[in-house]
């Protein structure tokens, strides 16, 4: 009994000694091999280890939910209710409701043989609400245009293709200036395509522009080869094709006044089709801003051969003497160019014309 008790005491002492040694020398290992971590790090077909491979397995297990969560976030979409009526903008729904309400008020008033004072007050309130509905779309457009920012999206426009070409008549310094300027226009505004046209360029007669030529084209434009599966060709051929289409479009050679007149003649929806940003020299120095698809169609700009089919806004900014330089910017966003952006574009165009 005495020997058995001594052996038991010795075993207990040895166990405490081993535990103390393990706690002092291998505490990190014991800390890693906890039941929870062992379960998390253990592979499917065997035992887990308490060393480095297990820690890599834990990090991999922790990273997997993050990737799945990111993929799930990308699957979210925003649905917007639209009527889908061709040629009718959903923003004009309040205007239609206002006119309808005003018509019903008139009918109700005429149908009443002896309107009471209460009915008269009700009709007055209804008329005020109808007038508010009519002017709400115009106010909303003004606010959205004034606060329009840079979307920073892609430069692709439906019905166009990406180009970047210079006229052969430019030297390297001029090409560098145009490269920086067009890059700033495409990144600091909502423009997705830029074309710079100059009248009276020497050696431009072959381009079909009547003494004018496109000196730079960058971003989304439409070429005669667009949609045919044929490559645009060399920069010289791109410049020649654009020079012909721009010269025939009516934005140069004094034809801009006719485009402006057609645009303004149909601007009866409360939103001006063309905006004159000032400038000197009458129509030759004033910008032509077609801010939505309706203004583009009324001005006949949908027939311009260099505009992609998906364009929703067009800004033609003259610069130089008698508007000899014309900077054309396009975007697939309605009312893409705010007043501040148009002022900045005018400054860049004057820099190009200098």
C-alpha positions as CSV (number, residue, x, y, z in Angstrom):
1,X,0.0,0.0,0.0
2,X,2.8,2.3,0.9
3,X,4.6,1.6,-2.5
4,X,1.4,2.1,-4.4
5,X,0.8,5.4,-2.7
6,X,4.4,6.5,-3.4
7,X,4.0,5.5,-7.0
8,X,0.7,7.5,-7.2
9,X,2.4,10.5,-5.7
10,X,5.3,10.3,-8.0
11,X,3.0,10.0,-11.0
12,X,1.1,13.0,-10.0
13,X,4.3,15.0,-9.5
14,X,5.5,14.0,-12.9
15,X,2.2,15.0,-14.5
16,X,2.4,18.4,-12.9
17,X,6.0,18.7,-13.9
18,X,5.2,17.8,-17.5
19,X,2.3,20.2,-17.6
20,X,4.5,23.0,-16.2
21,X,7.2,22.3,-18.7
22,X,4.6,22.2,-21.6
23,X,3.1,25.5,-20.4
24,X,6.6,27.1,-20.2
25,X,8.1,25.8,-23.4
26,X,5.2,24.9,-25.8
27,X,2.5,27.2,-24.6
28,X,2.0,28.5,-28.2
29,X,1.4,25.0,-29.5
30,X,-1.0,24.2,-26.8
31,X,-2.9,27.5,-27.4
32,X,-3.2,26.6,-31.1
33,X,-4.6,23.2,-30.5
34,X,-7.8,24.2,-28.9
35,X,-10.9,22.2,-29.8
36,X,-12.6,25.1,-31.7
37,X,-9.5,25.8,-33.8
38,X,-8.7,22.2,-34.4
39,X,-12.2,21.7,-35.7
40,X,-12.0,24.7,-37.9
41,X,-8.6,23.9,-39.3
42,X,-9.0,20.1,-39.6
43,X,-9.2,18.9,-43.2
44,X,-12.0,16.7,-44.4
45,X,-10.1,13.4,-44.6
46,X,-7.6,13.5,-41.7
47,X,-6.3,15.2,-38.6
48,X,-5.4,18.8,-38.5
49,X,-2.0,20.0,-37.5
50,X,-1.2,22.7,-35.0
51,X,1.6,24.2,-37.1
52,X,1.7,26.6,-40.1
53,X,-0.4,24.7,-42.6
54,X,-3.4,24.8,-40.2
55,X,-3.2,28.6,-40.0
56,X,-3.2,28.9,-43.8
57,X,-6.3,26.7,-43.8
58,X,-8.0,29.0,-41.3
59,X,-7.3,32.1,-43.4
60,X,-8.6,30.4,-46.5
61,X,-11.8,29.4,-44.6
62,X,-12.2,32.9,-43.4
63,X,-11.6,34.5,-46.9
64,X,-14.2,32.3,-48.6
65,X,-17.3,34.0,-47.2
66,X,-15.9,37.4,-48.2
67,X,-15.7,36.4,-51.8
68,X,-19.1,34.9,-51.7
69,X,-20.5,38.1,-50.1
70,X,-18.9,40.2,-52.9
71,X,-20.4,38.0,-55.6
72,X,-23.8,38.4,-53.9
73,X,-23.5,42.1,-53.8
74,X,-22.9,42.2,-57.5
75,X,-26.1,40.5,-58.2
76,X,-28.2,43.3,-56.8
77,X,-30.1,45.4,-59.4
78,X,-32.2,48.5,-59.3
79,X,-35.6,48.3,-61.0
80,X,-37.4,51.4,-62.1
81,X,-41.0,51.6,-63.2
82,X,-41.4,53.1,-66.7
83,X,-44.4,53.4,-69.0
84,X,-42.3,52.4,-72.0
85,X,-44.2,54.8,-74.4
86,X,-42.0,55.6,-77.4
87,X,-41.2,59.3,-77.7
88,X,-42.6,60.0,-74.2
89,X,-40.4,60.7,-71.2
90,X,-41.5,59.4,-67.8
91,X,-40.4,62.7,-66.3
92,X,-43.3,64.4,-68.2
93,X,-46.0,62.3,-66.3
94,X,-46.7,65.1,-63.8
95,X,-47.3,67.5,-66.6
96,X,-49.8,65.2,-68.2
97,X,-51.5,64.8,-64.8
98,X,-51.6,68.5,-64.3
99,X,-53.3,69.2,-67.7
100,X,-55.7,66.3,-67.1
101,X,-56.6,67.8,-63.7
102,X,-57.1,71.3,-65.1
103,X,-59.3,69.9,-67.8
104,X,-61.5,68.1,-65.3
105,X,-61.7,71.3,-63.2
106,X,-63.0,73.3,-66.2
107,X,-65.5,70.6,-67.0
108,X,-66.7,70.5,-63.4
109,X,-67.0,74.3,-63.3
110,X,-69.0,74.4,-66.6
111,X,-71.3,71.6,-65.4
112,X,-72.2,73.5,-62.2
113,X,-75.1,75.9,-62.8
114,X,-74.6,77.8,-59.5
115,X,-71.1,77.1,-58.0
116,X,-70.9,77.6,-54.3
117,X,-68.2,79.5,-52.4
118,X,-66.8,76.2,-51.2
119,X,-66.6,74.8,-54.7
120,X,-64.9,78.0,-55.9
121,X,-62.2,77.6,-53.2
122,X,-61.8,74.0,-54.1
123,X,-61.4,74.8,-57.8
124,X,-58.8,77.5,-56.9
125,X,-56.7,75.0,-54.9
126,X,-57.1,72.4,-57.7
127,X,-55.9,74.9,-60.2
128,X,-52.8,75.7,-58.1
129,X,-52.0,72.0,-57.8
130,X,-52.5,71.5,-61.5
131,X,-50.1,74.4,-62.3
132,X,-47.6,73.0,-59.9
133,X,-47.7,69.6,-61.7
134,X,-47.3,71.3,-65.1
135,X,-44.1,73.2,-64.1
136,X,-42.6,70.4,-61.9
137,X,-40.8,68.6,-64.9
138,X,-39.2,71.8,-66.0
139,X,-38.0,72.6,-62.5
140,X,-36.6,69.1,-62.1
141,X,-34.7,69.3,-65.4
142,X,-33.2,72.6,-64.4
143,X,-32.1,71.3,-61.0
144,X,-30.6,68.1,-62.5
145,X,-28.8,70.0,-65.1
146,X,-27.4,72.5,-62.6
147,X,-26.2,69.7,-60.3
148,X,-25.0,67.3,-63.1
149,X,-21.8,65.7,-62.2
150,X,-19.3,63.5,-64.1
151,X,-20.5,59.9,-64.3
152,X,-17.1,58.6,-65.3
153,X,-18.5,55.6,-67.2
154,X,-17.3,53.9,-70.4
155,X,-16.6,55.8,-73.6
156,X,-18.6,53.3,-75.7
157,X,-21.8,54.6,-77.3
158,X,-24.2,52.4,-79.1
159,X,-23.7,52.7,-82.9
160,X,-20.2,54.1,-82.6
161,X,-16.6,52.9,-82.3
162,X,-13.5,54.0,-80.5
163,X,-11.0,56.1,-82.5
164,X,-8.0,58.3,-81.7
165,X,-6.6,60.0,-84.7
166,X,-4.8,63.2,-85.6
167,X,-4.4,65.2,-88.8
168,X,-1.1,64.7,-90.6
169,X,-0.8,68.5,-90.8
170,X,-0.1,68.8,-87.1
171,X,3.4,68.8,-85.5
172,X,4.3,66.8,-82.4
173,X,3.7,69.7,-80.1
174,X,0.2,70.3,-81.4
175,X,-0.6,66.6,-81.2
176,X,0.6,66.6,-77.5
177,X,-1.7,69.5,-76.7
178,X,-4.7,68.0,-78.4
179,X,-4.0,64.6,-76.7
180,X,-4.0,66.2,-73.2
181,X,-7.0,68.4,-74.0
182,X,-9.2,65.7,-75.3
183,X,-8.2,63.4,-72.4
184,X,-9.3,66.1,-70.0
185,X,-12.6,66.6,-71.9
186,X,-13.4,62.9,-71.8
187,X,-12.5,62.4,-68.1
188,X,-13.7,65.7,-66.6
189,X,-17.0,66.0,-68.4
190,X,-19.7,63.6,-69.5
191,X,-18.4,63.6,-73.1
192,X,-17.8,60.2,-74.6
193,X,-16.6,61.4,-78.0
194,X,-14.8,64.6,-79.2
195,X,-14.2,65.9,-82.7
196,X,-12.2,69.1,-83.4
197,X,-12.8,70.6,-86.8
198,X,-10.9,73.6,-88.3
199,X,-11.8,75.6,-91.3
200,X,-9.2,76.8,-93.7
201,X,-6.6,74.1,-93.0
202,X,-4.0,73.9,-95.7
203,X,-4.0,70.7,-97.7
204,X,-7.5,69.7,-96.5
205,X,-9.1,69.9,-99.8
206,X,-8.9,66.1,-100.3
207,X,-10.8,65.6,-97.1
208,X,-14.0,66.9,-98.7
209,X,-14.4,69.6,-96.1
210,X,-14.2,72.6,-98.5
211,X,-11.0,73.9,-97.0
212,X,-11.7,72.4,-93.6
213,X,-10.5,69.3,-91.9
214,X,-11.0,67.3,-88.7
215,X,-7.7,67.7,-86.9
216,X,-8.4,65.4,-84.0
217,X,-11.0,62.7,-83.2
218,X,-11.1,60.8,-80.0
219,X,-13.7,58.6,-78.3
220,X,-16.9,57.2,-79.8
221,X,-17.7,58.4,-83.3
222,X,-19.5,56.9,-86.3
223,X,-17.6,56.1,-89.5
224,X,-18.8,54.8,-92.9
225,X,-17.4,51.4,-91.8
226,X,-19.2,51.3,-88.5
227,X,-21.4,48.2,-88.3
228,X,-20.1,46.7,-91.4
229,X,-17.4,44.5,-89.8
230,X,-14.6,46.4,-91.6
231,X,-11.8,47.9,-89.6
232,X,-11.7,51.8,-89.5
233,X,-8.4,51.8,-91.3
234,X,-5.4,54.1,-90.8
235,X,-5.6,57.4,-88.9
236,X,-5.4,59.3,-92.2
237,X,-8.4,57.5,-93.6
238,X,-10.4,58.1,-90.4
239,X,-9.6,61.8,-90.5
240,X,-10.6,62.0,-94.2
241,X,-13.9,60.2,-93.6
242,X,-14.8,62.3,-90.6
243,X,-13.9,65.5,-92.5
244,X,-16.4,64.7,-95.2
245,X,-19.2,63.8,-92.8
246,X,-18.7,66.8,-90.5
247,X,-18.5,69.2,-93.4
248,X,-21.7,67.8,-94.8
249,X,-23.5,67.8,-91.5
250,X,-24.3,71.5,-91.2
251,X,-22.3,72.4,-88.2
252,X,-19.7,74.3,-90.2
253,X,-19.6,76.9,-93.0
254,X,-22.4,79.0,-91.4
255,X,-25.0,76.3,-91.5
256,X,-25.2,76.1,-87.7
257,X,-27.8,79.0,-87.7
258,X,-30.2,76.8,-89.7
259,X,-29.7,73.9,-87.3
260,X,-30.3,76.2,-84.3
261,X,-33.5,77.6,-85.9
262,X,-34.9,74.2,-86.5
263,X,-34.0,73.1,-82.9
264,X,-35.6,76.2,-81.3
265,X,-38.7,76.1,-83.5
266,X,-39.8,72.8,-81.9
267,X,-38.7,73.6,-78.3
268,X,-42.2,73.9,-77.0
269,X,-42.0,71.3,-74.2
270,X,-40.6,73.6,-71.6
271,X,-37.1,72.5,-72.1
272,X,-35.0,74.5,-74.5
273,X,-33.5,72.5,-77.3
274,X,-30.5,74.7,-77.8
275,X,-28.6,76.8,-75.3
276,X,-26.6,79.8,-76.3
277,X,-23.7,80.2,-73.9
278,X,-22.9,83.6,-75.2
279,X,-19.8,84.2,-77.2
280,X,-19.1,87.0,-79.6
281,X,-20.1,87.2,-83.2
282,X,-23.8,86.1,-83.1
283,X,-24.5,82.6,-84.1
284,X,-20.9,82.1,-85.2
285,X,-19.7,82.5,-81.6
286,X,-22.6,80.8,-79.8
287,X,-22.6,77.2,-78.7
288,X,-25.2,74.8,-80.0
289,X,-26.4,72.5,-77.2
290,X,-28.9,69.7,-78.1
291,X,-29.5,68.3,-74.7
292,X,-31.9,65.4,-75.4
293,X,-33.0,63.1,-78.1
294,X,-36.0,65.3,-78.9
295,X,-33.8,68.3,-79.6
296,X,-31.5,66.2,-81.7
297,X,-34.4,65.0,-83.8
298,X,-35.9,68.4,-84.2
299,X,-32.6,69.9,-85.3
300,X,-32.0,67.2,-87.9
301,X,-28.8,66.2,-86.1
302,X,-29.8,62.5,-86.2
303,X,-28.8,62.7,-89.9
304,X,-25.2,63.7,-89.1
305,X,-23.1,60.9,-90.3
306,X,-20.5,61.2,-87.5
307,X,-23.0,60.8,-84.6
308,X,-23.4,57.4,-83.1
309,X,-27.0,56.2,-83.0
310,X,-27.0,56.1,-79.2
311,X,-26.2,59.7,-78.7
312,X,-28.5,61.7,-76.4
313,X,-26.6,65.0,-76.0
314,X,-24.6,67.0,-78.5
315,X,-22.5,70.1,-77.8
316,X,-21.0,72.1,-80.7
317,X,-18.7,74.8,-79.3
318,X,-17.3,77.3,-81.8
319,X,-14.0,79.1,-81.1
320,X,-11.5,81.3,-82.9
321,X,-12.1,84.0,-85.5
322,X,-15.7,83.7,-86.9
323,X,-16.0,80.2,-85.3
324,X,-13.4,78.7,-87.6
325,X,-12.7,76.0,-85.0
326,X,-15.6,73.8,-83.9
327,X,-15.4,71.4,-81.0
328,X,-18.1,68.7,-81.1
329,X,-18.8,66.6,-77.9
330,X,-21.3,63.7,-77.8
331,X,-22.7,61.7,-74.9
332,X,-25.3,59.0,-74.5
333,X,-26.7,60.8,-71.3
334,X,-29.6,63.3,-71.7
335,X,-28.7,66.8,-70.5
336,X,-25.1,65.6,-70.0
337,X,-23.4,68.9,-70.0
338,X,-24.1,71.3,-67.2
339,X,-23.6,75.1,-67.4
340,X,-20.3,74.8,-65.6
341,X,-19.1,72.0,-68.0
342,X,-20.2,74.0,-71.0
343,X,-18.2,77.0,-69.8
344,X,-15.2,74.8,-69.2
345,X,-15.5,73.3,-72.7
346,X,-15.6,76.8,-74.2
347,X,-12.3,77.6,-72.5
348,X,-10.7,74.4,-73.8
349,X,-12.0,75.2,-77.3
350,X,-10.5,78.6,-77.2
351,X,-7.2,77.0,-76.1
352,X,-7.4,74.7,-79.1
353,X,-8.1,77.6,-81.5
354,X,-5.2,79.7,-80.2
